[in-house]
Amino acid sequence: MKDRILVSELSDVLNGKNIVLYGFIDSIRKLGKLTFFYLRDGSGKIQVFFNSADLNEKEYKIVEHLRNENIINMEGILRKRPKNQVKNIFKGEYEIEGKALDILIRGEVPPFEIDKINEINESIRGRFRYIELRNEKVRKKIIFRSNITRYIREYFYSRNYNEIETPSLIKSTPEGARDFIVPSRNYKGKFYALPQSPQLMKQILMGSGFEKYFQIARCYRDEDLRADRQPEFSQLDVERAFIEESEIYSEIENMFAYTGEKMGFDINIPFPQLSYDEVMEKYASDKPDMRNPLVIEDHTVQFSVLPIDFVQKAIKEGKKIRGIKIPICLSGSQVKKIEAILKAEGAKGLISLSRLNNSYNFTLSKFADKSFYDGFDLQNNETILFQIGKKNESVLNFLRNYLGKEYDLLKGVFKFLWVVDFPLFEYDEDEKKYKPAHHPFTMPVNPEQLFNKTGNYKDIPSRAYDLILNGSELGSGSIRINKIDTQKRVFEILGLSEDIQRERFGFFLDAMKYGFPPHGGIALGIARMAAILYGCDSIHDFIVFPKTTSGSCPLTNSPSVIEKDFLDELSISIKKDNSNEN
């Protein structure tokens, strides 16, 4: 096949010359003595035609029996097409006048038409994913992701980072999602875990003197799935010693600028920064979509003058009355539609105030006067929608996102944001215990606060940060704890006894005894990055063989039952599940 030419290699230099191509048949059609089809290879596709008048009987039979998705090799003459014929044709400036053709593989008829995959349900497409991947739009997404990782690697190599692989079989150290576990044949009754991330390994690398590390790491988390989550995924993992937050921000911003330039995107740097408290106050979310100009404002003081029992009661209970101003005068029917959508999300009623032609329309108008309206600085043809609830009521984030999309308010293509100054801990009211806001290896801003025995650690700020793009969290990072007394104190606040600390993290704590330099880093989801930059909501098409939302693989029909002999060799028995029995 050394004489083979790829579709992407066609040029004027080859015009009029005999060339050899290999690929798949696509879209056969016949016009009299002419047979047209597209030849599709890994680099693109081009129109081919054969004239039966130029073929002998054997050659004619081969062309006559062509079917879509046959795999062929062929010879033909490259022809430049007239300009008036090249519209909407991929690689349309050329076509091939076929001279000889051989069918290498006929294959069976595919289970669905490759150019109509959107009409096929997910399970069938997943079962025949190798057929779906022949679709040009799907292929482009996989190649798009491949190019992202290529340019990421180029950038970090140019910055003298070491690409280092960390293990995929490690000790289970449950502190986030559930681990996937792997039984050991040599150590009966013991298990490896698949890494949720290389967090501990990369920190140990920092202690080993590797100051600049990155890898495209495989990660595994046994958690409920959604459009932007899979049980196994790849993340860009970056860690550096002797570094501050500002240097990490700059490094990642420059990486995006480099990748964007290579792929034809305009990515403006530096990215803006907002604190966790700011984004929760303005957007009721720690991953706000900054393409959306709408903000949430607190109007509790203005409403405090209204003599309405449920309003006064809510204020006394510490609830807030917060609103979103939209530059449109919404009608009553529009407000009712929005209210119904919010109630389906678990919200309570919606209060609205709008202004049109200098006249106000307010849900609670009989309790309000002009001085009340004046307190909102509402301009003509504007509306404010109010919700009563807790300070960080998530429904306001839902409302903001809904309004932005419904009324076409989103501005810009890519809006990045650093969210910084996260709290170190979250307090779980149900379990009555602290949990890490990011992970338990995050450095607090002031480590001395950990040793204050007040028992209240909710307001301790951390040196953690998230990178947000268009309302999705690309990833998280932090400056890490590098002192053993600080690390053990965090474990203690999280309720881990000395014995549990030794059992789960003994190897890590032992490594810390010998000294870790100050260090920090970040991890960014590759598929999520690719999907957003491409303009998709789901990461499904950016993973070559994805799982379904239930976590199954329709291609391989996994997870599957393991033979009893193999289980016996591993000393594993399966407990009968009676949960579905009456």
C-alpha positions as CSV (number, residue, x, y, z in Angstrom):
1,M,0.0,0.0,0.0
2,K,3.0,2.3,-0.3
3,D,1.6,4.0,-3.3
4,R,-1.6,4.9,-1.5
5,I,-2.8,8.5,-1.4
6,L,-5.0,9.9,1.4
7,V,-7.9,12.1,0.5
8,S,-6.4,14.9,2.7
9,E,-3.2,14.7,0.5
10,L,-5.0,15.6,-2.8
11,S,-3.7,18.7,-4.4
12,D,-3.2,20.5,-7.7
13,V,0.2,18.7,-8.0
14,L,-1.7,15.4,-8.5
15,N,-4.3,16.8,-10.9
16,G,-4.6,14.7,-14.0
17,K,-2.4,11.9,-12.5
18,N,-3.3,8.3,-11.8
19,I,-3.6,7.7,-8.0
20,V,-4.4,4.8,-5.7
21,L,-6.9,5.2,-2.8
22,Y,-8.2,2.8,-0.1
23,G,-11.3,3.3,2.0
24,F,-15.1,2.7,2.5
25,I,-17.9,3.2,0.0
26,D,-20.4,5.9,0.9
27,S,-23.6,7.1,-0.9
28,I,-23.8,5.1,-4.2
29,R,-26.0,6.6,-6.9
30,K,-26.4,5.8,-10.6
31,L,-27.0,8.1,-13.6
32,G,-27.3,6.1,-16.8
33,K,-23.8,4.6,-17.5
34,L,-22.3,6.6,-14.7
35,T,-21.9,5.2,-11.1
36,F,-21.1,7.8,-8.5
37,F,-20.1,7.2,-4.8
38,Y,-17.9,8.8,-2.2
39,L,-14.7,7.1,-1.1
40,R,-14.2,7.7,2.6
41,D,-10.9,7.2,4.3
42,G,-9.5,8.2,7.7
43,S,-8.7,11.7,6.5
44,G,-11.9,12.6,4.6
45,K,-13.9,11.7,1.6
46,I,-14.1,12.5,-2.2
47,Q,-16.5,11.8,-5.0
48,V,-15.6,9.0,-7.4
49,F,-17.3,8.1,-10.7
50,F,-17.0,5.1,-13.0
51,N,-18.2,5.1,-16.6
52,S,-19.5,1.6,-17.6
53,A,-18.6,2.3,-21.2
54,D,-14.9,2.3,-20.2
55,L,-15.1,-1.0,-18.3
56,N,-14.7,-4.6,-19.4
57,E,-17.3,-7.1,-18.3
58,K,-15.4,-8.2,-15.2
59,E,-14.8,-4.6,-14.1
60,Y,-18.4,-3.7,-14.8
61,K,-19.7,-6.5,-12.6
62,I,-17.5,-5.3,-9.7
63,V,-18.8,-1.8,-9.9
64,E,-22.4,-3.0,-10.4
65,H,-22.3,-5.0,-7.2
66,L,-20.9,-2.2,-5.0
67,R,-22.7,-1.6,-1.7
68,N,-22.4,1.1,0.9
69,E,-19.6,0.4,3.4
70,N,-17.8,-2.0,1.2
71,I,-14.0,-1.6,1.8
72,I,-12.1,-1.1,-1.5
73,N,-8.9,-0.1,-3.1
74,M,-9.1,1.7,-6.5
75,E,-7.1,3.5,-9.1
76,G,-8.3,6.6,-10.9
77,I,-7.4,10.0,-12.3
78,L,-7.7,13.0,-10.2
79,R,-9.8,15.7,-11.9
80,K,-10.4,19.2,-10.8
81,R,-14.1,20.0,-10.8
82,P,-15.7,23.1,-12.4
83,K,-16.2,25.8,-9.8
84,N,-20.0,25.8,-10.3
85,Q,-20.1,22.1,-9.1
86,V,-18.2,22.3,-5.9
87,K,-20.9,23.7,-3.5
88,N,-21.6,21.6,-0.4
89,I,-19.3,18.8,-1.5
90,F,-16.6,17.7,1.0
91,K,-13.3,18.1,-0.7
92,G,-15.4,19.3,-3.6
93,E,-12.7,20.9,-5.7
94,Y,-11.6,17.4,-6.9
95,E,-13.2,14.2,-8.0
96,I,-11.8,10.8,-9.1
97,E,-12.4,9.3,-12.6
98,G,-12.3,5.6,-11.6
99,K,-10.2,3.3,-13.8
100,A,-9.9,0.1,-11.7
101,L,-11.5,-1.1,-8.4
102,D,-11.1,-4.1,-6.1
103,I,-13.5,-5.0,-3.3
104,L,-11.3,-6.0,-0.3
105,I,-14.2,-6.7,2.2
106,R,-17.9,-6.8,1.4
107,G,-19.1,-7.0,5.0
108,E,-22.7,-7.2,6.1
109,V,-25.2,-4.4,5.7
110,P,-24.9,-2.1,8.7
111,P,-27.8,-2.1,11.2
112,F,-28.6,1.5,10.5
113,E,-27.8,4.2,8.0
114,I,-24.6,5.9,9.1
115,D,-25.7,9.4,8.2
116,K,-29.0,9.0,10.2
117,I,-27.6,8.0,13.6
118,N,-29.7,10.7,15.4
119,E,-32.8,8.6,14.6
120,I,-31.4,5.5,16.4
121,N,-31.7,5.0,20.1
122,E,-28.6,5.1,22.4
123,S,-28.5,1.4,23.2
124,I,-28.4,0.3,19.6
125,R,-25.8,2.9,18.7
126,G,-23.8,1.9,21.7
127,R,-24.0,-1.8,20.7
128,F,-22.7,-0.9,17.2
129,R,-20.5,1.9,18.3
130,Y,-17.9,0.9,15.7
131,I,-20.5,1.6,13.0
132,E,-21.5,4.9,14.6
133,L,-17.9,6.0,14.6
134,R,-17.9,5.8,10.8
135,N,-20.2,8.8,10.9
136,E,-18.2,11.9,9.9
137,K,-19.6,14.1,12.6
138,V,-18.9,11.6,15.3
139,R,-15.4,11.0,14.0
140,K,-14.6,14.7,14.0
141,K,-15.4,14.9,17.7
142,I,-13.0,12.1,18.5
143,I,-10.3,13.7,16.4
144,F,-11.0,17.0,18.0
145,R,-10.4,15.6,21.4
146,S,-7.2,13.9,20.1
147,N,-5.9,17.2,18.9
148,I,-6.6,18.8,22.3
149,T,-4.4,16.3,24.0
150,R,-1.7,16.6,21.4
151,Y,-1.4,20.4,21.9
152,I,-1.7,20.0,25.7
153,R,1.3,17.7,25.6
154,E,3.2,20.1,23.3
155,Y,2.7,22.9,25.7
156,F,3.8,21.1,28.8
157,Y,6.8,19.6,27.1
158,S,7.8,23.1,25.9
159,R,7.6,24.1,29.6
160,N,10.0,21.3,30.7
161,Y,7.3,19.2,32.5
162,N,7.9,15.5,32.9
163,E,5.0,13.2,31.7
164,I,4.9,10.5,34.3
165,E,2.4,7.6,34.6
166,T,1.1,6.7,38.0
167,P,-0.4,3.3,38.9
168,S,-3.9,2.1,38.0
169,L,-3.9,-0.6,40.7
170,I,-3.6,1.2,44.1
171,K,-4.8,1.0,47.7
172,S,-8.4,2.0,48.4
173,T,-8.4,5.3,50.2
174,P,-12.2,6.2,50.2
175,E,-12.6,9.9,50.7
176,G,-14.8,11.0,47.7
177,A,-16.9,8.8,45.4
178,R,-17.0,5.0,45.7
179,D,-14.0,3.1,44.5
180,F,-14.0,0.4,41.8
181,I,-12.2,-2.5,43.3
182,V,-10.1,-5.3,41.8
183,P,-9.6,-8.6,43.6
184,S,-6.1,-10.0,44.0
185,R,-5.4,-13.7,43.0
186,N,-2.1,-13.8,45.0
187,Y,-3.5,-12.2,48.1
188,K,-6.8,-13.9,48.8
189,G,-9.4,-11.7,50.3
190,K,-7.5,-8.5,49.4
191,F,-8.3,-5.9,46.8
192,Y,-6.7,-3.2,44.7
193,A,-8.7,0.0,43.9
194,L,-8.8,1.8,40.6
195,P,-7.7,5.4,41.2
196,Q,-10.3,8.1,41.4
197,S,-7.4,10.5,40.6
198,P,-3.6,10.3,41.0
199,Q,-3.8,12.7,43.9
200,L,-1.6,11.0,46.5
201,M,0.8,9.6,43.9
202,K,1.5,13.0,42.4
203,Q,2.0,14.5,45.8
204,I,4.5,11.8,46.6
205,L,6.2,12.6,43.3
206,M,6.6,16.2,44.5
207,G,8.3,14.7,47.7
208,S,10.5,12.7,45.4
209,G,12.0,15.8,43.8
210,F,10.0,15.8,40.5
211,E,9.1,19.4,40.5
212,K,7.1,19.6,37.3
213,Y,4.7,16.7,36.5
214,F,1.8,16.2,34.2
215,Q,-0.1,13.3,32.7
216,I,-3.3,12.5,30.8
217,A,-4.5,10.2,33.6
218,R,-7.2,7.6,33.6
219,C,-9.6,7.9,36.6
220,Y,-12.4,5.8,37.8
221,R,-15.4,6.7,40.0
222,D,-18.3,4.5,40.9
223,E,-21.0,7.2,41.0
224,D,-24.3,8.1,39.4
225,L,-23.8,9.2,35.8
226,R,-25.1,12.2,33.8
227,A,-24.4,14.0,30.6
228,D,-21.0,15.2,31.6
229,R,-19.9,12.3,33.8
230,Q,-18.7,8.8,33.0
231,P,-17.4,6.0,35.4
232,E,-14.0,6.1,33.6
233,F,-12.5,9.2,32.2
234,S,-9.3,11.0,31.4
235,Q,-8.1,14.1,33.1
236,L,-5.2,16.5,32.6
237,D,-3.2,16.2,35.8
238,V,-0.7,18.9,36.6
239,E,1.4,19.4,39.7
240,R,4.4,21.6,40.5
241,A,6.6,22.2,43.5
242,F,7.5,25.6,44.9
243,I,4.5,27.3,43.3
244,E,1.8,29.8,44.3
245,E,-1.8,30.0,43.1
246,S,-1.1,32.9,40.7
247,E,1.6,30.8,38.9
248,I,-0.9,27.9,38.4
249,Y,-3.5,30.2,37.0
250,S,-1.0,31.7,34.6
251,E,0.3,28.3,33.5
252,I,-3.2,26.9,32.8
253,E,-4.3,30.1,31.0
254,N,-1.3,30.0,28.8
255,M,-2.0,26.3,28.0
256,F,-5.5,27.2,26.9
257,A,-4.3,30.1,24.8
258,Y,-1.7,27.9,23.1
259,T,-4.2,25.1,22.5
260,G,-6.8,27.6,21.3
261,E,-4.4,29.2,18.8
262,K,-3.5,25.8,17.4
263,M,-7.1,24.8,17.0
264,G,-8.4,28.1,15.7
265,F,-10.1,29.4,18.8
266,D,-9.8,32.9,20.4
267,I,-9.2,32.4,24.1
268,N,-8.6,35.6,25.9
269,I,-6.3,35.6,29.0
270,P,-6.0,36.2,31.8
271,F,-9.2,34.6,33.1
272,P,-11.2,36.7,35.6
273,Q,-11.4,35.5,39.3
274,L,-14.2,35.6,41.8
275,S,-14.3,34.3,45.3
276,Y,-16.6,31.5,46.3
277,D,-18.6,33.9,48.5
278,E,-19.0,36.3,45.6
279,V,-20.3,33.7,43.1
280,M,-22.7,32.2,45.6
281,E,-24.0,35.7,46.4
282,K,-24.4,36.8,42.8
283,Y,-25.2,33.5,41.0
284,A,-26.2,31.0,43.7
285,S,-23.7,28.6,42.1
286,D,-20.0,27.9,42.4
287,K,-19.9,27.3,38.6
288,P,-21.8,30.2,37.1
289,D,-22.1,30.7,33.3
290,M,-20.4,34.0,32.8
291,R,-21.9,34.3,29.3
292,N,-25.1,35.2,31.2
293,P,-25.2,38.9,32.3
294,L,-28.0,38.3,34.9
295,V,-27.1,38.6,38.5
296,I,-28.9,37.8,41.7
297,E,-29.5,40.7,44.1
298,D,-30.7,40.7,47.7
299,H,-34.0,42.7,48.2
300,T,-34.8,41.6,51.7
301,V,-34.5,45.2,53.0
302,Q,-37.0,46.6,50.4
303,F,-39.5,43.8,51.2
304,S,-39.2,44.3,55.0
305,V,-41.6,47.3,54.8
306,L,-44.4,45.3,53.3
307,P,-47.2,44.4,55.8
308,I,-47.5,40.8,54.6
309,D,-47.5,38.0,57.1
310,F,-45.6,35.3,55.0
311,V,-43.0,37.9,54.0
312,Q,-42.4,39.1,57.6
313,K,-42.3,35.5,58.9
314,A,-39.7,34.5,56.3
315,I,-37.5,37.4,57.2
316,K,-37.7,36.6,60.9
317,E,-36.7,33.0,60.1
318,G,-33.6,34.4,58.5
319,K,-34.7,33.8,54.9
320,K,-33.7,36.1,52.1
321,I,-35.8,37.7,49.3
322,R,-33.6,37.7,46.3
323,G,-34.3,38.6,42.7
324,I,-33.0,38.6,39.2
325,K,-33.6,41.6,36.9
326,I,-34.2,40.8,33.3
327,P,-34.2,43.5,30.5
328,I,-37.6,42.4,29.2
329,C,-41.1,43.3,30.5
330,L,-42.5,39.8,31.1
331,S,-46.3,39.3,30.6
332,G,-48.4,37.6,33.3
333,S,-48.6,34.4,31.2
334,Q,-44.8,34.4,30.8
335,V,-44.3,34.7,34.6
336,K,-46.8,31.9,35.2
337,K,-44.9,29.6,32.7
338,I,-41.7,30.3,34.5
339,E,-43.3,29.8,37.9
340,A,-44.6,26.4,36.8
341,I,-41.1,25.4,35.6
342,L,-39.6,26.4,39.0
343,K,-42.2,24.5,41.0
344,A,-41.3,21.4,39.0
345,E,-37.8,21.9,40.3
346,G,-39.1,22.0,43.9
347,A,-39.4,25.8,44.3
348,K,-42.2,27.7,45.8
349,G,-44.2,30.6,44.3
350,L,-42.6,33.4,42.2
351,I,-43.1,37.1,42.9
352,S,-42.7,39.4,40.0
353,L,-42.3,43.2,39.5
354,S,-42.3,44.7,36.0
355,R,-42.3,48.1,34.5
356,L,-43.8,49.1,31.1
357,N,-44.6,52.6,29.9
358,N,-43.7,53.9,33.5
359,S,-46.5,51.7,34.9
360,Y,-45.7,49.0,37.5
361,N,-47.2,45.5,37.7
362,F,-46.4,43.8,41.0
363,T,-47.7,40.4,42.3
364,L,-48.3,42.0,45.7
365,S,-49.4,45.4,44.4
366,K,-52.1,46.1,47.0
367,F,-49.4,46.2,49.7
368,A,-47.0,48.5,47.8
369,D,-46.8,52.2,47.0
370,K,-44.5,54.3,44.8
371,S,-41.8,54.6,47.4
372,F,-41.6,50.8,47.5
373,Y,-41.1,50.7,43.7
374,D,-38.6,53.4,43.7
375,G,-36.3,51.3,45.8
376,F,-35.6,48.9,42.9
377,D,-34.2,51.3,40.3
378,L,-36.4,49.4,37.7
379,Q,-36.1,50.9,34.3
380,N,-38.8,50.9,31.6
381,N,-39.3,47.4,30.0
382,E,-37.6,45.5,32.8
383,T,-38.8,42.8,35.1
384,I,-37.5,41.4,38.5
385,L,-38.4,37.9,39.5
386,F,-38.1,37.2,43.3
387,Q,-37.7,34.1,45.3
388,I,-37.9,33.7,49.1
389,G,-35.5,31.2,50.6
390,K,-32.2,30.4,52.1
391,K,-29.2,32.5,51.2
392,N,-27.7,30.1,48.7
393,E,-31.0,28.8,47.3
394,S,-30.0,26.8,44.2
395,V,-33.3,27.4,42.5
396,L,-32.1,30.9,41.8
397,N,-29.2,29.5,39.8
398,F,-31.7,27.4,37.9
399,L,-33.8,30.5,37.2
400,R,-30.8,32.5,36.1
401,N,-29.7,29.8,33.7
402,Y,-33.3,29.3,32.4
403,L,-33.8,33.1,31.8
404,G,-30.5,33.4,30.0
405,K,-31.2,30.6,27.5
406,E,-34.9,31.3,27.1
407,Y,-34.5,34.9,26.3
408,D,-31.2,34.6,24.3
409,L,-29.2,36.7,26.7
410,L,-25.9,34.6,26.6
411,K,-23.0,36.7,25.2
412,G,-19.7,35.4,24.0
413,V,-18.4,32.0,23.0
414,F,-16.0,31.0,25.7
415,K,-16.2,32.6,29.2
416,F,-13.7,31.2,31.6
417,L,-13.7,31.9,35.4
418,W,-11.5,31.1,38.3
419,V,-13.6,30.5,41.5
420,V,-11.2,30.9,44.4
421,D,-11.1,31.0,48.2
422,F,-13.4,28.0,48.7
423,P,-14.1,26.9,52.3
424,L,-11.9,24.1,53.5
425,F,-14.9,22.1,55.0
426,E,-18.6,21.6,54.5
427,Y,-20.7,20.5,57.4
428,D,-23.2,17.7,56.8
429,E,-26.3,18.4,58.9
430,D,-27.7,15.0,58.4
431,E,-24.5,13.1,59.4
432,K,-23.4,15.7,61.9
433,K,-19.9,15.8,60.6
434,Y,-17.4,17.7,58.5
435,K,-16.6,16.8,54.9
436,P,-13.9,18.2,52.7
437,A,-15.2,20.9,50.3
438,H,-12.6,19.7,47.7
439,H,-10.5,16.9,49.1
440,P,-8.7,16.4,52.4
441,F,-5.2,17.3,51.1
442,T,-6.1,21.0,50.5
443,M,-4.0,23.6,52.3
444,P,-6.0,26.0,54.5
445,V,-5.1,29.7,54.1
446,N,-4.2,29.8,57.8
447,P,-3.3,26.3,59.1
448,E,-3.3,27.6,62.7
449,Q,-7.1,27.8,62.5
450,L,-7.2,24.0,62.4
451,F,-5.7,23.8,65.9
452,N,-8.4,26.1,67.4
453,K,-10.4,23.6,69.5
454,T,-13.7,25.6,69.2
455,G,-15.3,22.8,67.2
456,N,-16.5,25.2,64.5
457,Y,-14.5,24.9,61.3
458,K,-17.1,25.8,58.7
459,D,-15.6,29.2,57.9
460,I,-11.9,28.2,57.5
461,P,-10.9,29.4,54.0
462,S,-8.8,27.1,51.8
463,R,-6.3,27.6,49.0
464,A,-8.5,25.7,46.6
465,Y,-9.8,26.9,43.2
466,D,-12.0,25.7,40.4
467,L,-11.8,26.5,36.7
468,I,-15.2,27.2,35.1
469,L,-16.1,27.4,31.4
470,N,-19.5,28.4,30.2
471,G,-21.2,27.2,33.5
472,S,-19.4,23.8,33.7
473,E,-16.6,22.9,36.1
474,L,-13.6,21.9,34.0
475,G,-11.7,20.9,37.1
476,S,-10.4,21.7,40.5
477,G,-7.1,22.3,42.1
478,S,-5.4,23.6,45.2
479,I,-2.2,24.3,47.0
480,R,-1.6,21.0,48.9
481,I,-0.9,20.3,52.5
482,N,2.8,19.6,52.8
483,K,3.2,19.2,56.6
484,I,2.3,16.1,58.4
485,D,0.9,17.7,61.5
486,T,-1.5,19.8,59.4
487,Q,-2.5,16.8,57.3
488,K,-3.2,14.7,60.4
489,R,-5.3,17.5,62.0
490,V,-7.5,17.7,58.9
491,F,-8.0,13.9,59.0
492,E,-8.9,14.3,62.7
493,I,-11.5,17.0,62.0
494,L,-13.0,14.8,59.3
495,G,-13.5,12.1,62.0
496,L,-10.7,9.8,61.1
497,S,-9.1,8.1,64.1
498,E,-5.4,7.5,64.3
499,D,-6.0,3.8,63.4
500,I,-8.1,4.7,60.3
501,Q,-5.5,7.3,59.2
502,R,-2.8,4.6,59.4
503,E,-5.0,2.0,57.6
504,R,-6.0,4.3,54.7
505,F,-3.2,6.7,54.4
506,G,-0.2,5.2,56.3
507,F,2.0,5.0,53.2
508,F,1.2,8.7,52.4
509,L,1.9,9.9,55.9
510,D,5.1,8.0,56.0
511,A,6.2,9.7,52.9
512,M,5.4,13.1,54.4
513,K,7.7,12.4,57.3
514,Y,10.7,12.8,55.0
515,G,9.6,16.2,53.7
516,F,7.3,17.5,51.0
517,P,8.1,20.8,49.3
518,P,5.3,23.4,49.0
519,H,3.4,22.3,46.0
520,G,0.0,22.6,44.2
521,G,-1.7,21.7,41.0
522,I,-5.0,21.1,39.1
523,A,-6.9,18.4,37.3
524,L,-9.1,19.2,34.3
525,G,-11.5,16.8,32.6
526,I,-10.4,16.2,29.0
527,A,-13.7,15.0,27.5
528,R,-15.6,17.8,29.3
529,M,-13.1,20.3,27.9
530,A,-13.4,19.0,24.4
531,A,-17.2,18.9,24.5
532,I,-17.5,22.6,25.7
533,L,-15.0,23.9,23.2
534,Y,-16.7,22.0,20.5
535,G,-20.1,23.4,21.6
536,C,-21.8,20.2,22.9
537,D,-23.6,19.6,26.2
538,S,-22.7,15.9,26.5
539,I,-19.3,14.3,26.7
540,H,-20.7,11.0,25.2
541,D,-19.4,11.5,21.7
542,F,-15.9,12.6,22.9
543,I,-15.3,9.2,24.5
544,V,-14.6,6.5,21.9
545,F,-16.5,3.7,23.7
546,P,-18.7,5.4,26.3
547,K,-20.9,3.8,28.9
548,T,-24.6,4.4,29.1
549,T,-26.2,6.6,31.8
550,S,-26.7,3.3,33.8
551,G,-23.0,2.5,33.6
552,S,-23.3,-0.4,31.3
553,C,-21.3,-1.0,28.1
554,P,-23.7,-2.1,25.3
555,L,-20.7,-2.9,23.0
556,T,-19.2,-5.5,25.2
557,N,-22.3,-6.2,27.3
558,S,-20.5,-5.4,30.5
559,P,-20.6,-5.6,33.5
560,S,-21.1,-9.3,33.1
561,V,-21.1,-12.5,35.2
562,I,-17.7,-14.1,36.0
563,E,-17.4,-17.9,35.8
564,K,-17.5,-19.6,39.2
565,D,-14.1,-21.3,38.7
566,F,-12.5,-17.9,38.3
567,L,-14.3,-16.6,41.4
568,D,-13.2,-19.6,43.4
569,E,-9.6,-19.0,42.4
570,L,-10.0,-15.5,43.8
571,S,-11.8,-16.8,46.9
572,I,-14.9,-14.7,46.1
573,S,-18.5,-15.8,46.6
574,I,-21.5,-13.9,45.3
575,K,-24.2,-13.0,47.8
576,K,-27.7,-13.6,46.4
577,D,-29.6,-10.3,45.8
578,N,-33.1,-10.6,47.2
579,S,-33.9,-6.9,46.8
580,N,-36.3,-7.6,43.8
581,E,-38.1,-10.4,45.4
582,N,-41.6,-9.9,46.8
